[in-house]
């Protein structure tokens, strides 16, 4: 599955970005829990989640910096 481009993330509203950040953090927590209980079947989802989270946090930080200027 192809990862969404950062340009697509930039099109989202601030509230959408915040909601997605929360959802991905929850998903990563659940993946860590599954890994600890040896139920994790798709370990590649860790990397995908971290990359998506990094994109969202980067865009959120860009917007905060531009608003402060």
C-alpha positions as CSV (number, residue, x, y, z in Angstrom):
1,X,0.0,0.0,0.0
2,X,1.4,3.4,-1.0
3,X,1.9,6.0,1.7
4,X,0.1,9.3,1.3
5,X,2.2,12.1,0.1
6,X,2.9,15.0,2.4
7,X,1.1,17.2,0.0
8,X,-2.1,15.4,0.8
9,X,-1.5,15.9,4.5
10,X,-1.1,19.6,3.9
11,X,-4.6,19.8,2.5
12,X,-6.2,18.7,5.8
13,X,-7.6,21.1,8.3
14,X,-6.0,21.6,11.7
15,X,-8.7,19.7,13.4
16,X,-8.4,16.8,11.0
17,X,-4.7,16.7,11.6
18,X,-5.2,16.7,15.4
19,X,-7.7,13.9,15.1
20,X,-5.5,11.8,12.9
21,X,-2.5,12.3,15.3
22,X,-4.6,11.0,18.2
23,X,-5.8,8.0,16.1
24,X,-2.4,7.0,15.0
25,X,-0.9,7.3,18.5
26,X,-3.7,5.1,19.8
27,X,-3.0,2.6,17.0
28,X,0.7,2.5,17.8
29,X,-0.2,1.9,21.5
30,X,-2.4,-1.0,20.5
31,X,0.3,-2.4,18.3
32,X,2.8,-2.2,21.1
33,X,0.3,-4.0,23.4
34,X,-0.2,-6.7,20.8
35,X,3.5,-7.1,20.4
36,X,3.9,-7.5,24.2
37,X,1.2,-10.1,24.3
38,X,2.6,-11.9,21.2
39,X,-0.5,-11.3,19.1
40,X,1.1,-9.0,16.6
41,X,0.6,-10.4,13.1
42,X,1.6,-7.4,11.0
43,X,4.8,-5.8,12.3
44,X,5.2,-3.6,9.2
45,X,2.3,-1.4,10.6
46,X,4.7,0.1,13.1
47,X,6.8,1.7,10.4
48,X,3.8,2.9,8.5
49,X,2.3,4.4,11.6
50,X,5.4,6.2,12.6
51,X,5.8,7.6,9.1
52,X,2.2,8.8,9.0
53,X,2.6,10.3,12.5
54,X,5.8,12.1,11.4
55,X,4.1,13.6,8.4
56,X,1.2,14.9,10.5
57,X,3.4,16.3,13.2
58,X,5.6,18.0,10.7
59,X,2.7,19.8,9.0
60,X,1.2,20.7,12.4
61,X,4.6,22.2,13.5
62,X,4.9,24.1,10.2
63,X,1.5,25.7,10.7
64,X,2.2,26.6,14.3
65,X,5.5,28.3,13.2
66,X,3.8,30.2,10.4
67,X,1.0,31.3,12.7
68,X,3.5,32.6,15.3
69,X,5.4,34.7,12.7
